[in-house]
Amino acid sequence: MATKSVFSVQRIALLGLLTALCYVSRVIFQFLPNVQPVTVILIILVLKMTVVDSWIVAILSILISNIQLGMGVWTIAQILSFSILVGITGLLIKPFINQIPFVVMVLYAGLTGYLYGFIISAVQAPFFGIQNFWAYYLAGLPFDTMHALGNAAFYVLLAPVLGSILDRFDVKNRF
């Protein structure tokens, strides 16, 4: 008797499509500093599927898009930042998602823009030999604000649509 694979063809195809969606959205919105729907796509993905699925999409979309947008030490910081955000969402938000009002989720999506920026700054500052972390971090707050506002707007737009699409994904493929 054959064992069932954890990664079905359907699941791999869905993760591939979501990775492509993240890649395309990063490239399309590159002209707006820090405004892109990747964070929101990952939040929705972890809420509808799993943390592992979100980590796969996060890592692949950053690696693939940075081939075009520019690969560097920031790639490590981006992967680490998205991994932490996905983990936090999976641990603290997902168990209570049915009790959390939509407007609170919009605010959470915005907050993740600031958290992402803080993590990026904390990881990159030592790489670049920056002695005054807080000056470096505060200089990036306008970009984090753009990320936060973009996340809130993208959550309002994408959560109903992408959430509905992911709800149709076969329940037996959720781990």
N, CA, C and O atoms as a DFTB+ gen file, in Angstrom:
700 C
 N C O
     1  1       0.843      -1.174       0.000
     2  2       0.000       0.000       0.000
     3  2       0.888       1.236       0.000
     4  3       1.801       1.349       0.818
     5  1       0.628       2.148      -0.900
     6  2       1.419       3.366      -1.014
     7  2       1.017       4.354       0.082
     8  3      -0.154       4.483       0.438
     9  1       2.026       5.039       0.599
    10  2       1.742       6.057       1.609
    11  2       1.401       7.365       0.919
    12  3       1.880       7.662      -0.175
    13  1       0.558       8.139       1.594
    14  2       0.158       9.425       1.027
    15  2       1.252      10.462       1.275
    16  3       1.744      10.597       2.395
    17  1       1.619      11.174       0.253
    18  2       2.642      12.200       0.359
    19  2       2.086      13.423       1.098
    20  3       0.934      13.816       0.912
    21  1       2.924      14.000       1.926
    22  2       2.543      15.223       2.634
    23  2       2.328      16.349       1.625
    24  3       1.459      17.201       1.807
    25  1       3.121      16.344       0.571
    26  2       3.003      17.363      -0.462
    27  2       2.340      16.761      -1.690
    28  3       3.003      16.179      -2.549
    29  1       1.032      16.907      -1.760
    30  2       0.297      16.429      -2.925
    31  2       0.581      17.346      -4.109
    32  3       1.074      18.462      -3.947
    33  1       0.270      16.864      -5.275
    34  2       0.444      17.666      -6.485
    35  2      -0.392      18.943      -6.384
    36  3       0.053      20.021      -6.778
    37  1      -1.598      18.806      -5.856
    38  2      -2.489      19.965      -5.702
    39  2      -1.870      21.006      -4.765
    40  3      -1.914      22.203      -5.047
    41  1      -1.304      20.552      -3.667
    42  2      -0.702      21.473      -2.696
    43  2       0.536      22.151      -3.282
    44  3       0.714      23.358      -3.122
    45  1       1.387      21.386      -3.956
    46  2       2.590      21.958      -4.572
    47  2       2.206      22.988      -5.628
    48  3       2.827      24.046      -5.720
    49  1       1.187      22.682      -6.422
    50  2       0.740      23.624      -7.448
    51  2       0.215      24.910      -6.817
    52  3       0.510      26.004      -7.297
    53  1      -0.563      24.782      -5.740
    54  2      -1.087      25.966      -5.059
    55  2       0.047      26.807      -4.480
    56  3       0.038      28.030      -4.616
    57  1       1.012      26.171      -3.842
    58  2       2.150      26.908      -3.294
    59  2       2.962      27.579      -4.401
    60  3       3.464      28.688      -4.222
    61  1       3.089      26.904      -5.542
    62  2       3.773      27.497      -6.687
    63  2       3.045      28.727      -7.208
    64  3       3.671      29.735      -7.537
    65  1       1.730      28.641      -7.280
    66  2       0.939      29.796      -7.733
    67  2       1.031      30.959      -6.752
    68  3       1.134      32.112      -7.169
    69  1       0.995      30.672      -5.471
    70  2       1.108      31.734      -4.470
    71  2       2.503      32.352      -4.464
    72  3       2.650      33.556      -4.249
    73  1       3.525      31.532      -4.699
    74  2       4.884      32.059      -4.832
    75  2       4.969      32.984      -6.042
    76  3       5.560      34.061      -5.968
    77  1       4.380      32.561      -7.149
    78  2       4.367      33.399      -8.357
    79  2       3.610      34.701      -8.108
    80  3       4.026      35.760      -8.579
    81  1       2.497      34.630      -7.368
    82  2       1.730      35.831      -7.023
    83  2       2.586      36.804      -6.211
    84  3       2.572      38.008      -6.466
    85  1       3.327      36.282      -5.238
    86  2       4.209      37.132      -4.437
    87  2       5.313      37.749      -5.292
    88  3       5.617      38.936      -5.166
    89  1       5.906      36.941      -6.154
    90  2       6.968      37.441      -7.039
    91  2       6.445      38.565      -7.931
    92  3       7.041      39.640      -8.005
    93  1       5.340      38.309      -8.598
    94  2       4.779      39.301      -9.518
    95  2       4.400      40.573      -8.765
    96  3       4.640      41.679      -9.250
    97  1       3.810      40.419      -7.587
    98  2       3.405      41.609      -6.837
    99  2       4.606      42.422      -6.364
   100  3       4.535      43.649      -6.305
   101  1       5.708      41.753      -6.026
   102  2       6.920      42.500      -5.648
   103  2       7.462      43.279      -6.844
   104  3       7.873      44.431      -6.706
   105  1       7.460      42.654      -8.000
   106  2       8.003      43.313      -9.193
   107  2       7.091      44.466      -9.637
   108  3       7.569      45.547      -9.980
   109  1       5.787      44.224      -9.626
   110  2       4.842      45.260     -10.068
   111  2       4.884      46.487      -9.166
   112  3       4.810      47.614      -9.656
   113  1       5.001      46.288      -7.865
   114  2       4.955      47.400      -6.919
   115  2       6.332      47.910      -6.509
   116  3       6.440      48.663      -5.541
   117  1       7.383      47.520      -7.220
   118  2       8.727      47.935      -6.826
   119  2       8.930      49.445      -6.885
   120  3       9.831      49.965      -6.227
   121  1       8.118      50.156      -7.653
   122  2       8.265      51.601      -7.754
   123  2       7.752      52.326      -6.509
   124  3       8.056      53.503      -6.315
   125  1       6.979      51.639      -5.665
   126  2       6.507      52.214      -4.405
   127  2       7.349      51.622      -3.272
   128  3       7.292      50.416      -3.029
   129  1       8.119      52.444      -2.584
   130  2       8.991      51.901      -1.530
   131  2       8.202      51.182      -0.435
   132  3       7.327      51.767       0.203
   133  1       8.522      49.924      -0.232
   134  2       7.969      49.087       0.836
   135  2       6.470      48.815       0.723
   136  3       5.879      48.304       1.674
   137  1       5.851      49.128      -0.374
   138  2       4.425      48.844      -0.563
   139  2       4.322      47.654      -1.516
   140  3       4.622      47.749      -2.706
   141  1       3.884      46.525      -0.940
   142  2       3.724      45.300      -1.712
   143  2       2.836      44.361      -0.903
   144  3       2.849      44.418       0.327
   145  1       2.079      43.516      -1.552
   146  2       1.141      42.658      -0.820
   147  2       1.722      41.353      -0.277
   148  3       0.967      40.508       0.203
   149  1       3.017      41.169      -0.339
   150  2       3.604      39.888       0.066
   151  2       3.293      39.573       1.526
   152  3       2.887      38.454       1.839
   153  1       3.474      40.528       2.412
   154  2       3.216      40.289       3.839
   155  2       1.782      39.829       4.055
   156  3       1.533      38.885       4.805
   157  1       0.847      40.493       3.401
   158  2      -0.572      40.161       3.559
   159  2      -0.882      38.790       2.964
   160  3      -1.647      38.023       3.548
   161  1      -0.303      38.477       1.824
   162  2      -0.507      37.155       1.229
   163  2      -0.027      36.076       2.194
   164  3      -0.688      35.050       2.352
   165  1       1.112      36.297       2.836
   166  2       1.641      35.321       3.787
   167  2       0.757      35.210       5.026
   168  3       0.553      34.111       5.542
   169  1       0.233      36.328       5.504
   170  2      -0.680      36.300       6.663
   171  2      -1.920      35.479       6.318
   172  3      -2.320      34.599       7.080
   173  1      -2.517      35.768       5.184
   174  2      -3.725      35.042       4.771
   175  2      -3.410      33.559       4.586
   176  3      -4.198      32.698       4.976
   177  1      -2.267      33.270       3.995
   178  2      -1.879      31.878       3.763
   179  2      -1.722      31.115       5.076
   180  3      -2.199      29.986       5.190
   181  1      -1.066      31.709       6.062
   182  2      -0.891      30.999       7.331
   183  2      -2.231      30.832       8.047
   184  3      -2.422      29.842       8.753
   185  1      -3.150      31.764       7.886
   186  2      -4.464      31.643       8.522
   187  2      -5.327      30.578       7.856
   188  3      -6.130      29.926       8.523
   189  1      -5.173      30.399       6.567
   190  2      -6.001      29.439       5.827
   191  2      -5.349      28.079       5.652
   192  3      -6.043      27.077       5.476
   193  1      -4.025      28.031       5.699
   194  2      -3.327      26.754       5.526
   195  2      -2.413      26.529       6.718
   196  3      -2.897      26.345       7.835
   197  1      -1.106      26.540       6.506
   198  2      -0.197      26.256       7.618
   199  2       0.978      27.222       7.635
   200  3       1.235      27.947       6.674
   201  1       1.685      27.203       8.765
   202  2       2.911      27.983       8.901
   203  2       3.960      27.482       7.903
   204  3       4.665      28.282       7.288
   205  1       4.059      26.184       7.747
   206  2       5.038      25.606       6.819
   207  2       4.759      26.065       5.388
   208  3       5.683      26.426       4.660
   209  1       3.487      26.051       4.985
   210  2       3.131      26.524       3.649
   211  2       3.570      27.976       3.463
   212  3       4.114      28.337       2.420
   213  1       3.334      28.796       4.471
   214  2       3.711      30.210       4.398
   215  2       5.221      30.385       4.347
   216  3       5.725      31.239       3.617
   217  1       5.955      29.572       5.130
   218  2       7.411      29.654       5.082
   219  2       7.935      29.283       3.703
   220  3       8.850      29.930       3.192
   221  1       7.373      28.264       3.108
   222  2       7.802      27.849       1.767
   223  2       7.593      28.985       0.769
   224  3       8.498      29.325       0.008
   225  1       6.404      29.565       0.778
   226  2       6.096      30.655      -0.154
   227  2       6.976      31.868       0.141
   228  3       7.472      32.504      -0.789
   229  1       7.177      32.198       1.409
   230  2       8.003      33.357       1.772
   231  2       9.439      33.195       1.266
   232  3       9.979      34.086       0.609
   233  1      10.039      32.070       1.573
   234  2      11.439      31.850       1.200
   235  2      11.606      31.818      -0.313
   236  3      12.499      32.468      -0.856
   237  1      10.750      31.064      -0.993
   238  2      10.868      30.978      -2.454
   239  2      10.606      32.319      -3.129
   240  3      11.325      32.690      -4.057
   241  1       9.589      33.052      -2.681
   242  2       9.263      34.318      -3.346
   243  2      10.370      35.351      -3.143
   244  3      10.656      36.132      -4.050
   245  1      10.994      35.366      -1.966
   246  2      12.106      36.302      -1.741
   247  2      13.310      35.910      -2.594
   248  3      13.910      36.766      -3.245
   249  1      13.664      34.644      -2.596
   250  2      14.823      34.211      -3.392
   251  2      14.604      34.473      -4.879
   252  3      15.493      34.986      -5.558
   253  1      13.426      34.124      -5.385
   254  2      13.161      34.289      -6.819
   255  2      13.079      35.759      -7.205
   256  3      13.653      36.168      -8.214
   257  1      12.369      36.557      -6.412
   258  2      12.229      37.968      -6.774
   259  2      13.538      38.730      -6.591
   260  3      13.809      39.672      -7.336
   261  1      14.349      38.340      -5.617
   262  2      15.626      39.033      -5.437
   263  2      16.630      38.713      -6.528
   264  3      17.609      39.440      -6.693
   265  1      16.411      37.647      -7.273
   266  2      17.255      37.410      -8.449
   267  2      17.084      38.571      -9.421
   268  3      18.049      39.010     -10.047
   269  1      15.856      39.067      -9.546
   270  2      15.604      40.194     -10.440
   271  2      15.818      41.542      -9.750
   272  3      16.380      42.463     -10.343
   273  1      15.371      41.655      -8.505
   274  2      15.401      42.948      -7.824
   275  2      16.736      43.249      -7.156
   276  3      17.032      44.407      -6.860
   277  1      17.529      42.236      -6.919
   278  2      18.843      42.434      -6.299
   279  2      19.044      41.522      -5.110
   280  3      18.284      41.569      -4.142
   281  1      20.059      40.703      -5.185
   282  2      20.395      39.761      -4.125
   283  2      21.510      40.376      -3.293
   284  3      22.436      40.980      -3.834
   285  1      21.420      40.223      -1.993
   286  2      22.455      40.738      -1.100
   287  2      22.211      40.246       0.313
   288  3      21.393      39.353       0.536
   289  1      22.923      40.832       1.268
   290  2      22.747      40.415       2.663
   291  2      21.329      40.686       3.147
   292  3      20.857      40.037       4.081
   293  1      20.646      41.638       2.519
   294  2      19.262      41.934       2.893
   295  2      18.326      40.757       2.608
   296  3      17.257      40.656       3.210
   297  1      18.722      39.870       1.696
   298  2      17.907      38.690       1.405
   299  2      17.758      37.827       2.659
   300  3      16.673      37.320       2.944
   301  1      18.834      37.667       3.391
   302  2      18.782      36.905       4.642
   303  2      17.839      37.592       5.622
   304  3      17.014      36.938       6.260
   305  1      17.961      38.910       5.740
   306  2      17.108      39.665       6.655
   307  2      15.634      39.578       6.238
   308  3      14.755      39.471       7.093
   309  1      15.367      39.623       4.948
   310  2      13.987      39.520       4.465
   311  2      13.396      38.146       4.788
   312  3      12.264      38.048       5.262
   313  1      14.154      37.104       4.534
   314  2      13.671      35.745       4.816
   315  2      13.425      35.580       6.318
   316  3      12.398      35.039       6.727
   317  1      14.361      36.045       7.126
   318  2      14.214      35.945       8.578
   319  2      13.000      36.751       9.059
   320  3      12.230      36.277       9.895
   321  1      12.833      37.952       8.537
   322  2      11.700      38.807       8.940
   323  2      10.369      38.163       8.588
   324  3       9.468      38.098       9.424
   325  1      10.240      37.689       7.357
   326  2       8.983      37.040       6.965
   327  2       8.756      35.761       7.765
   328  3       7.619      35.447       8.117
   329  1       9.822      35.023       8.054
   330  2       9.683      33.796       8.840
   331  2       9.167      34.092      10.242
   332  3       8.313      33.370      10.756
   333  1       9.677      35.139      10.857
   334  2       9.216      35.525      12.197
   335  2       7.763      35.983      12.151
   336  3       6.968      35.595      13.007
   337  1       7.404      36.805      11.162
   338  2       6.012      37.270      11.045
   339  2       5.056      36.099      10.839
   340  3       3.976      36.067      11.430
   341  1       5.444      35.148      10.013
   342  2       4.611      33.967       9.770
   343  2       4.466      33.164      11.068
   344  3       3.370      32.716      11.404
   345  1       5.568      32.987      11.789
   346  2       5.523      32.256      13.049
   347  2       4.633      32.933      14.085
   348  3       3.846      32.268      14.759
   349  1       4.754      34.244      14.215
   350  2       3.915      34.993      15.155
   351  2       2.448      34.870      14.782
   352  3       1.598      34.646      15.644
   353  1       2.152      35.017      13.500
   354  2       0.766      34.903      13.042
   355  2       0.212      33.513      13.317
   356  3      -0.931      33.367      13.751
   357  1       1.016      32.506      13.066
   358  2       0.572      31.132      13.305
   359  2       0.356      30.823      14.773
   360  3      -0.571      30.094      15.126
   361  1       1.203      31.372      15.634
   362  2       1.106      31.088      17.069
   363  2       0.082      31.953      17.800
   364  3      -0.670      31.458      18.641
   365  1       0.056      33.248      17.477
   366  2      -0.758      34.179      18.261
   367  2      -2.094      34.559      17.633
   368  3      -3.036      34.892      18.351
   369  1      -2.192      34.517      16.319
   370  2      -3.415      34.971      15.652
   371  2      -4.279      33.801      15.196
   372  3      -5.484      33.792      15.445
   373  1      -3.688      32.826      14.542
   374  2      -4.461      31.729      13.950
   375  2      -5.375      31.007      14.939
   376  3      -6.516      30.710      14.585
   377  1      -4.926      30.710      16.167
   378  2      -5.832      29.994      17.076
   379  2      -7.095      30.793      17.441
   380  3      -8.097      30.209      17.854
   381  1      -7.049      32.104      17.291
   382  2      -8.163      32.958      17.701
   383  2      -8.835      33.676      16.539
   384  3      -9.639      34.581      16.759
   385  1      -8.520      33.290      15.314
   386  2      -8.971      34.046      14.144
   387  2     -10.488      34.168      14.062
   388  3     -10.991      35.172      13.557
   389  1     -11.218      33.191      14.535
   390  2     -12.674      33.273      14.460
   391  2     -13.264      34.283      15.439
   392  3     -14.417      34.684      15.284
   393  1     -12.496      34.702      16.444
   394  2     -12.964      35.682      17.409
   395  2     -12.442      37.093      17.125
   396  3     -12.866      38.054      17.767
   397  1     -11.536      37.213      16.179
   398  2     -10.908      38.512      15.901
   399  2     -11.708      39.250      14.838
   400  3     -11.902      38.725      13.742
   401  1     -12.183      40.473      15.144
   402  2     -12.917      41.253      14.141
   403  2     -12.017      41.630      12.956
   404  3     -10.798      41.747      13.088
   405  1     -12.652      41.812      11.808
   406  2     -11.925      42.153      10.582
   407  2     -11.075      43.405      10.768
   408  3      -9.926      43.441      10.327
   409  1     -11.616      44.419      11.408
   410  2     -10.882      45.681      11.576
   411  2      -9.624      45.470      12.425
   412  3      -8.616      46.139      12.199
   413  1      -9.666      44.559      13.390
   414  2      -8.480      44.255      14.197
   415  2      -7.436      43.562      13.326
   416  3      -6.239      43.803      13.484
   417  1      -7.878      42.707      12.413
   418  2      -6.940      42.058      11.498
   419  2      -6.308      43.075      10.546
   420  3      -5.139      42.944      10.184
   421  1      -7.071      44.078      10.143
   422  2      -6.512      45.148       9.306
   423  2      -5.416      45.875      10.086
   424  3      -4.351      46.165       9.541
   425  1      -5.677      46.165      11.353
   426  2      -4.674      46.825      12.198
   427  2      -3.452      45.921      12.415
   428  3      -2.316      46.394      12.412
   429  1      -3.695      44.635      12.600
   430  2      -2.585      43.686      12.747
   431  2      -1.724      43.672      11.482
   432  3      -0.496      43.691      11.555
   433  1      -2.379      43.639      10.335
   434  2      -1.632      43.657       9.070
   435  2      -0.755      44.908       8.996
   436  3       0.394      44.841       8.558
   437  1      -1.294      46.035       9.421
   438  2      -0.504      47.266       9.453
   439  2       0.660      47.168      10.426
   440  3       1.776      47.583      10.112
   441  1       0.402      46.624      11.593
   442  2       1.445      46.470      12.607
   443  2       2.592      45.601      12.102
   444  3       3.750      45.839      12.445
   445  1       2.276      44.598      11.292
   446  2       3.336      43.730      10.771
   447  2       4.322      44.505       9.881
   448  3       5.480      44.109       9.747
   449  1       3.865      45.595       9.281
   450  2       4.778      46.437       8.504
   451  2       5.864      47.038       9.386
   452  3       7.031      47.100       8.999
   453  1       5.465      47.479      10.579
   454  2       6.446      48.029      11.522
   455  2       7.331      46.929      12.111
   456  3       8.536      47.120      12.275
   457  1       6.740      45.794      12.423
   458  2       7.517      44.686      12.982
   459  2       8.545      44.181      11.964
   460  3       9.694      43.910      12.311
   461  1       8.120      44.062      10.715
   462  2       9.029      43.651       9.647
   463  2      10.216      44.613       9.571
   464  3      11.365      44.179       9.494
   465  1       9.940      45.903       9.593
   466  2      11.003      46.908       9.524
   467  2      11.957      46.836      10.702
   468  3      13.165      47.011      10.542
   469  1      11.416      46.579      11.888
   470  2      12.261      46.463      13.075
   471  2      13.189      45.256      12.948
   472  3      14.381      45.351      13.237
   473  1      12.640      44.131      12.518
   474  2      13.452      42.916      12.385
   475  2      14.524      43.106      11.311
   476  3      15.682      42.740      11.510
   477  1      14.129      43.682      10.174
   478  2      15.096      43.954       9.100
   479  2      16.244      44.810       9.634
   480  3      17.414      44.507       9.401
   481  1      15.902      45.876      10.347
   482  2      16.927      46.774      10.884
   483  2      17.825      46.054      11.882
   484  3      19.042      46.240      11.867
   485  1      17.235      45.233      12.748
   486  2      18.016      44.518      13.760
   487  2      18.978      43.518      13.125
   488  3      20.072      43.299      13.644
   489  1      18.586      42.918      12.021
   490  2      19.450      41.944      11.353
   491  2      20.511      42.643      10.507
   492  3      21.667      42.220      10.488
   493  1      20.125      43.708       9.809
   494  2      21.053      44.365       8.888
   495  2      22.072      45.264       9.571
   496  3      23.196      45.384       9.084
   497  1      21.720      45.893      10.672
   498  2      22.636      46.833      11.328
   499  2      24.005      46.206      11.610
   500  3      25.022      46.824      11.296
   501  1      24.069      45.007      12.189
   502  2      25.394      44.406      12.407
   503  2      26.132      44.087      11.099
   504  3      27.353      44.220      11.027
   505  1      25.383      43.664      10.059
   506  2      26.016      43.362       8.768
   507  2      26.717      44.586       8.196
   508  3      27.801      44.483       7.621
   509  1      26.086      45.746       8.362
   510  2      26.626      46.974       7.795
   511  2      27.529      47.724       8.773
   512  3      28.012      48.812       8.456
   513  1      27.763      47.154       9.956
   514  2      28.640      47.786      10.947
   515  2      28.065      49.054      11.547
   516  3      28.820      49.941      11.945
   517  1      26.758      49.159      11.621
   518  2      26.105      50.358      12.156
   519  2      26.175      50.310      13.683
   520  3      25.724      49.352      14.309
   521  1      26.745      51.356      14.262
   522  2      26.939      51.406      15.709
   523  2      25.693      51.869      16.457
   524  3      25.403      51.380      17.549
   525  1      24.954      52.814      15.870
   526  2      23.783      53.368      16.544
   527  2      22.519      52.779      15.923
   528  3      21.968      53.330      14.970
   529  1      22.063      51.642      16.478
   530  2      20.900      50.949      15.937
   531  2      19.670      51.839      15.903
   532  3      18.958      51.860      14.899
   533  1      19.402      52.575      16.975
   534  2      18.154      53.345      17.071
   535  2      18.106      54.463      16.037
   536  3      17.037      54.753      15.498
   537  1      19.226      55.090      15.753
   538  2      19.252      56.111      14.700
   539  2      18.957      55.474      13.344
   540  3      18.206      56.018      12.535
   541  1      19.565      54.310      13.116
   542  2      19.323      53.574      11.873
   543  2      17.858      53.170      11.746
   544  3      17.241      53.343      10.694
   545  1      17.314      52.632      12.829
   546  2      15.911      52.186      12.823
   547  2      14.962      53.368      12.613
   548  3      14.052      53.285      11.789
   549  1      15.161      54.446      13.336
   550  2      14.274      55.612      13.221
   551  2      14.338      56.239      11.830
   552  3      13.341      56.774      11.345
   553  1      15.495      56.178      11.193
   554  2      15.619      56.708       9.827
   555  2      14.760      55.915       8.845
   556  3      14.343      56.441       7.813
   557  1      14.497      54.649       9.169
   558  2      13.687      53.811       8.289
   559  2      12.198      53.844       8.584
   560  3      11.420      53.224       7.860
   561  1      11.775      54.556       9.637
   562  2      10.353      54.571      10.003
   563  2       9.413      55.077       8.900
   564  3       8.309      54.547       8.778
   565  1       9.794      56.067       8.098
   566  2       8.887      56.455       7.003
   567  2       8.618      55.290       6.031
   568  3       7.505      55.151       5.524
   569  1       9.630      54.462       5.777
   570  2       9.453      53.303       4.902
   571  2       8.588      52.236       5.580
   572  3       7.767      51.585       4.934
   573  1       8.785      52.067       6.891
   574  2       7.949      51.125       7.639
   575  2       6.500      51.585       7.658
   576  3       5.582      50.766       7.619
   577  1       6.296      52.897       7.718
   578  2       4.931      53.439       7.689
   579  2       4.278      53.168       6.344
   580  3       3.096      52.830       6.281
   581  1       5.040      53.313       5.274
   582  2       4.509      52.977       3.939
   583  2       4.144      51.495       3.880
   584  3       3.107      51.129       3.328
   585  1       4.995      50.648       4.448
   586  2       4.731      49.211       4.476
   587  2       3.459      48.937       5.282
   588  3       2.607      48.157       4.857
   589  1       3.335      49.577       6.441
   590  2       2.173      49.365       7.307
   591  2       0.875      49.811       6.626
   592  3      -0.121      49.088       6.652
   593  1       0.888      50.981       6.028
   594  2      -0.315      51.474       5.332
   595  2      -0.657      50.586       4.137
   596  3      -1.825      50.286       3.892
   597  1       0.362      50.172       3.402
   598  2       0.139      49.259       2.283
   599  2      -0.436      47.936       2.745
   600  3      -1.353      47.406       2.117
   601  1       0.096      47.386       3.849
   602  2      -0.419      46.126       4.380
   603  2      -1.887      46.245       4.764
   604  3      -2.688      45.365       4.449
   605  1      -2.241      47.329       5.442
   606  2      -3.640      47.515       5.855
   607  2      -4.552      47.570       4.630
   608  3      -5.603      46.930       4.601
   609  1      -4.147      48.330       3.632
   610  2      -4.959      48.445       2.417
   611  2      -5.046      47.105       1.673
   612  3      -6.119      46.707       1.220
   613  1      -3.923      46.429       1.555
   614  2      -3.931      45.132       0.866
   615  2      -4.750      44.096       1.631
   616  3      -5.391      43.243       1.017
   617  1      -4.737      44.159       2.954
   618  2      -5.549      43.200       3.715
   619  2      -7.030      43.422       3.434
   620  3      -7.783      42.465       3.256
   621  1      -7.447      44.683       3.394
   622  2      -8.851      44.990       3.096
   623  2      -9.230      44.437       1.720
   624  3     -10.324      43.900       1.544
   625  1      -8.333      44.568       0.756
   626  2      -8.609      44.125      -0.607
   627  2      -8.466      42.608      -0.799
   628  3      -9.289      41.986      -1.471
   629  1      -7.436      42.028      -0.217
   630  2      -7.105      40.635      -0.520
   631  2      -7.726      39.598       0.415
   632  3      -7.997      38.478      -0.018
   633  1      -7.955      39.935       1.671
   634  2      -8.451      38.929       2.622
   635  2      -9.761      38.290       2.159
   636  3      -9.876      37.065       2.193
   637  1     -10.746      39.072       1.730
   638  2     -11.983      38.413       1.290
   639  2     -11.788      37.547       0.038
   640  3     -12.357      36.459      -0.059
   641  1     -11.000      38.021      -0.903
   642  2     -10.835      37.318      -2.173
   643  2      -9.914      36.110      -2.024
   644  3     -10.305      34.983      -2.329
   645  1      -8.688      36.349      -1.552
   646  2      -7.723      35.256      -1.419
   647  2      -8.165      34.268      -0.338
   648  3      -7.964      33.062      -0.474
   649  1      -8.764      34.784       0.730
   650  2      -9.278      33.892       1.770
   651  2     -10.334      32.949       1.239
   652  3     -10.347      31.765       1.575
   653  1     -11.218      33.472       0.410
   654  2     -12.264      32.651      -0.198
   655  2     -11.681      31.603      -1.141
   656  3     -12.139      30.460      -1.166
   657  1     -10.687      31.986      -1.903
   658  2     -10.040      31.039      -2.821
   659  2      -9.362      29.913      -2.028
   660  3      -9.482      28.739      -2.377
   661  1      -8.655      30.285      -0.967
   662  2      -7.962      29.272      -0.167
   663  2      -8.933      28.403       0.618
   664  3      -8.619      27.251       0.918
   665  1     -10.104      28.931       0.957
   666  2     -11.125      28.119       1.630
   667  2     -11.597      26.971       0.745
   668  3     -12.021      25.932       1.250
   669  1     -11.527      27.150      -0.553
   670  2     -11.949      26.105      -1.494
   671  2     -10.918      24.998      -1.643
   672  3     -11.219      23.924      -2.164
   673  1      -9.697      25.264      -1.182
   674  2      -8.653      24.247      -1.246
   675  2      -9.076      23.070      -0.380
   676  3      -9.581      23.258       0.727
   677  1      -8.877      21.889      -0.867
   678  2      -9.313      20.659      -0.200
   679  2      -8.798      20.577       1.226
   680  3      -7.591      20.646       1.457
   681  1      -9.710      20.430       2.191
   682  2      -9.382      20.402       3.605
   683  2      -8.381      19.291       3.946
   684  3      -7.554      19.482       4.838
   685  1      -8.426      18.171       3.288
   686  2      -7.519      17.064       3.615
   687  2      -6.062      17.396       3.287
   688  3      -5.157      16.685       3.724
   689  1      -5.828      18.461       2.527
   690  2      -4.463      18.857       2.210
   691  2      -3.893      19.859       3.223
   692  3      -2.756      20.306       3.075
   693  1      -4.665      20.208       4.237
   694  2      -4.172      21.138       5.265
   695  2      -3.521      20.328       6.378
   696  3      -4.122      19.397       6.915
   697  1      -2.297      20.688       6.716
   698  2      -1.585      19.941       7.746
   699  2      -1.257      20.840       8.909
   700  3      -0.654      20.392       9.885
